Structures are given as structure tokens and as C-alpha cells.
Amino acid sequence: MTVTIESPRTVTPVAPGTHGSDGSPPSRGEQIALAVFIFVPFLAVLAAVPVAWGGWLGWSDVIITAAFYLVTSLGVTVGLHRLFTHKSFKPNRAVKIALAIAGNMAIEGPVIRWVADHRKHHKFSDREGDPHSPWRYGEDIRALTKGFIYAHVGWMFNAEQTPQRQYAPDLLKDPDIVRISRGFLWAVAFSLLAPPVIGGLLTWSWQGALTAFFWGSLVRVFLLHHVTWAINSICHTVGTAPFKTRDRSGNVWWLAIPSMGESWHNLHHADPTCARHGVLRGQIDISARTIWLLEKLGWVSDVRWPVQSRLDAKRVHPTP
């Protein structure tokens, strides 16, 4: 599968500073915390190779990092995205709470704020009003470079915030989600501190705790954040587009596994409530498989699986 820029699909560039949001601006403390969560893990990744080469990477670190990446990544893809934003299935209360907590642990913002931002993105995708379109400044190389950086990370520092009462009123009526969303900082603390505690107990050493914090907390958060942000930037800049959409969403195959299937982004924008994004042959979608397993266990219901007639209708080149 080739990766190509989807220039034929034209959209109106997003004008800077025209979100029209009546959300309250983030406090200075929130902006500082955001910067810390972005740049400290980045510094950790810069140090990752020499640290690993120096022998400061053990099997316990690999297992802890993989486990926390899987939990927090699925918290984003299955929880924040497919469940809370798009209502792709109905969970029981325990699954709902678990996915909300796992989503908070990804340190990408409280549940309700994340959902409000993403729903606004879908309403204005790659048009004026989109919180993070890479095409907001135009289509030439200079404008697209600036827009790409903004879509990847810069948009989170915007003083304007998506109004939650407008875009997530259903979640504001759910006491469980409101409570979990307000407890975001507790989830952040657990997400960062649990790996070193587990690492220390497994190795019974301070070194084990330190390396688990380095890999399972800092490096894991860095990787998770940038994979998530790549869906906003890369998957709206390049990729194949087998389905008709009103935006520039594309499929990027090499992001499929780390993103748990989110990078099959073209179908998602063609059919947002569909529980499976990788609907074509060979498209691995770990998130969809997780939902399938939860359905088999009887813990979720009313899953909105893809319907062949809908897929055929949305194909750019309909199958005969």
C-alpha cells in the first residue's frame, strides 16, 4: 500500500484563531503541566538509546512498558474515541468506568474535554472550526509545515477551549464520567507512579523502580502521545482514501499496530460510528478486536459493526 498526498479533495483552509469556542481558557498552571508532560518524556526518549545500551533495560521494564502502553492506548481508542465520542457500542457500567479511567491514564486530558475536542473535530474536519487541521494555514509547503506542527501538538496550547456543554452534554449528565473526568490528576499520578512501584517490587531494587519509571512512565507516555497526535497530523496529510469523505483523512498502514487500528482513518471519517476502522482485507484493527472480545464476554452490546451495503455505497470506486 502506498502513502500519497490526497490533494484532489479540497477543503477550506482553517483560519487561525477562528474557533468560535466559548470554552474557558486553560490556566497558566495547566499550560505549564501540559508542557512538562510533552517535553520531559521527549527528553527521556532522547536518552533511551544510551540508557538501553548501558544495560538499564530489563525484561521487567519491557513487560511493564508494554502492559501500560496497551491499557492506556486502548483507553484512548476503545474508550475515549469509539465509546465516549462516537457511541460505537454500549458497555456495562464496569467496562464504562474502566475505559474512562484508562483513558484518563493516557494523560491526554480529562475524558469530557477529550471527547468535546474530538466531536468538534468531526463537525468541522479540515474546515474552519477544526481544532487541529494540518491544512489550517493553506496548502503550500510552508503553510502545510506550519499546519502539520500545529495539528500534531501546537493546538493543545491554544487559549480557546471547546465548550463541553455544547459538544459533550451527554457525558456531563453521567455522574460516573463527571467524577472520573474531575479525577484526572489522580489518574495521571497513578499512570506515572504505578510503573516504578511495580518495577521496584518485581526486582526488589531502587534501580528496578528507576528504570521502570524511565521506560514504563516517560518513554511510554511519549510514544503514546505522539502516536495519538499522528492521527491528527499524519493521517490528515497523507495516506490512501478508498472511501468518500468531506475531508482529507487517509489510511496510513504503518501506524496501524501502534495506534491500535486508529490509522485506518479514512473509513472512520466516512462512517464515524462504526466500531471497526480497518474494514478492508489485511487491515489490522486491535481496538475492534478488543470490542469483539468484550461483546463475546457479554460485557458490551449493540456494537455498530460495519455493514457491507454502507461500505459499498461509500467506496470511491464501488465494487461490482
N, C-alpha and C positions, 0 to 999 in steps of 0.2 A: 504494500500500500504506500503510495507516495504522499508527501506532505506538500501542499501547494497553497499559495495565497488565493483566497476566494474573492478576487476583485470584481467579478461580474455582479455580485449582489451589492447594490448601492444603498446607503443609508445616509441620513442627515447627520453630519458631524455634531458632536455634543459640545455646546458652547461652555467654556469654563465658567464656573460659579453660577450656573443657572439651574440648580437642582429644584428650587421652589419648595424646599423642605421647611416645615415649621418645627422640626425636632430641636431639642435643646442642644447647644454645642457641648462638646466634651470639656471637662475641666482640665486645667493645666496638669494636675496630678495624673489624670487618665492618659493624657498625651505623653507624659514622661514615662509612665508604666508601659505604654504601647511601644515606645522607642526602645526601652530596655528589653522587652520580650522579643523584639525584632533583631536588635544588634548584638546582644550578648550571645544568643545561640549562633549567630553568624560568626562571631569570633571563635566560638567553640569548634565550628566546622573547619575554620582555617587551621586550627591546631590539631584536628582529628588525625591527619596522616602521621605527623611526627609522634603523636601520643600513642597511636596504634603500633607504629614501628618500634617504639621504645618498650613495648610489652605491656602497656596499660590497656589491654583489651582482652578480656577473658570470655569464656563461654557464658558465664552468668550475665555479663554485660550484653552479649548478643541476644540472649533469651529475653532479658528484661526489656531491652530496646524494642525488639520485635513485638512483644506482647503489648506494650503500651502504645506502640505505633498502630497496631491492629485495632485496639479498643478505641483509641481517640479518633482514628481515621474513620472507622465505621460510625462513631458517634456523630461525625460530620456528615458523611454520605448517606447513611441509612436514617439517622436521627434528624439532625438539623435540616437536611436537604429533602430527602424523599418523603419523610414522615411529616415533620412540622411545617415545612414550607409548602409542599405540594399535595399532602394528604394522599399519598400513593397506596396506603393501606391503613387498617385500623388495628392498633395494638391493645393488649390488655394493659391494665394500669401499671403492673410491674415492669413490663417492657418499655412503656412510655417513659417512666421515671428513669430507668436505667439508661435509655438512649439520650435523654435530656442531660443527665449527669455526665455521660461520656462525651457529649457534645461540648459541654462547658469545659471539660478537661482538655479539650484541644487548644484552649487559650486563644480562641478567635473571636471572643466577645460573648456576652450573655446570650442565652437561647433566643429570647424575643428580639433583641437587636439584630442578631444574625439573620433571623427569618424576615424581619421587616426590610432589611437591606436587599436580600435576595428576591423578595417579591417585587420590590421596586425595580430591580434589575430586569426582571422578566417583563414588567409592564412597559418599560422604555428601552428594551435591549438594543444597544448600539444606536440609540437615537437620543435626542436631547432629553435629559432627565435620568439617564442611566448612571448609577453611582460610579461605575468603573468600566466604561467602554474604552478600549485602546484607540478608538477612532475619534475621540472627542475633540482633537485639535486639527484633524484633517487627514489626508491620505498620502501626502508626500513623505519621503523617508524621514526628514527631520521631525515632522509633526507626528508621524507614527511612532518614532523612537520615544518621543516625549510622552505620547499617549500610552505606549506599552508600559513604561515605568510607572506612570500614574495608575494604570489598571492593575498592575501587579502588586503595588504596595502603597503608592502615594495617596490613593483615595482615602485610606483609613485615617489620614491626618487632616482631612477636610473638616473645617469647623461646623459645616452643616450636617445634621444628622437626620436620617429617615424617621418621620413621625410614626411611632409604633401604634398609636391608636388608629391611624389610617390604614396601615398595612398589616398589622397583626392583632386585630381586635379579638379574634377567637382565642388566641393564646393568653391575652390579658384577662380573659374570663375563666381560665383554667387555674385554680388555686395551686395545683402541683407545679405547673410550669412557671407561674409567677414566683413561687417560693424558690425553686431551683435557679431561676434566672437571677434573682436577687442574691443568691448564694454563690455567685460566680467566683468571687475571690477565694472562697473555701475550696472550690473545685480546682482553682489554679494552684493553691498551696498543696493540695493532695497530689495533683499531677506532677508537680516538681519535686516533692519530698518523698513520695512513696518509692520511686526507684532507688534512691540511696539507702533508704531503710531496708528494703528487700535485699539489695546488694550486700549491705553490711551483715545482715542476718545469714545470708547464704554462704558468705565467705568468712564470716566472723572476724572481720578486719575493717579498719578505717580505710584502707586502700580500696577494698571492695565497695565500700559506700561511696568513695570519691569517684571511682571510675564509673559506677552505675549512674551517679548524678551527671557526669560528663556525657555519657552515651545515652542513657535512658531518659534523661531530662532535657539537656541542652541540645544535643545533636538531633534527638528525636523531634523536638519542637521545631527546630529549624527545617528539617526535611518535611514535616507535616505541613507547616505553614506555606512553604514555597510550592509544594505540590498543589495545595488548595488554591493558592493565588495564581498558579499557572493556568487553571481552568478559566480564570477571568481574563488573563493576558494572552497566553499562547493559543488557547482554544477559541479565541475570538479574533485571532490574527491569521493563523494558518490552519491547514487541515482540509480533509475531504468533506464534501457535503452531498451525500446521496439523498437527503430529504429536503423538502421545501421549507424554508423559514423566512421570517421577515428581517433577519439579522445576518451576521457573519459568523455564526457558530460553526465550528468544524470538528471533525474527528481527528484526534492525534493518537495514533496507536501505541507509541512508545511510552505514553503516560498512563495507559490503561491499568496496569497492575499496581503501581504506587498510588494511583488515585482511586483504586477500588472500583473501577469502571466508570468514573465520572467523565473521563476524557472522550467518551463516545457522546460528545456534547451536541452534535448536530441533531440527532434524534431527540435528545432531551428538549431542545428548543422547538422542535417540530411537534412534540407530544409531551408537554411538561409533567403531566400527572402519571405518566407511565412508570411503573416500578422498575422496569428494566431499561437501561440505556443502550447496552450492547445487544442489539436485536438481530444483527446480521451474522452470517456464518463466520466462526472464528473469533468473534468479539467477546473477550473475557470480561465478565462483569461480576466481581466478587460481592459487591453490595447486593445485587439482585439475587445471587445465590444465598446470601445470608437471609434475606427476606423470605426466600423459598423455604429455607430450613425452619425459620420461625413459624411459617404457615403450616409446615408439616407437623411441628410440635403442638399446634393448636393455640399458639400464643398471639398470632395476628390473624386477621380475617379481611375479607373484602379487598384483596390485593388487586390492583389495577394492572394486570399483565397485558402485554401488547396484543392487539387484535390485528390479525393479518389483513383484513379489509381496510383498516385505518392506515396500516403501514403502506399498503399498495397505493392508496389514494395520495399519500404524502411523498411518494418516491419522485425524484426528479425525472427519472426515466422509468416509468411504470413497467413492471414485469408483464410479459404477455400472458 
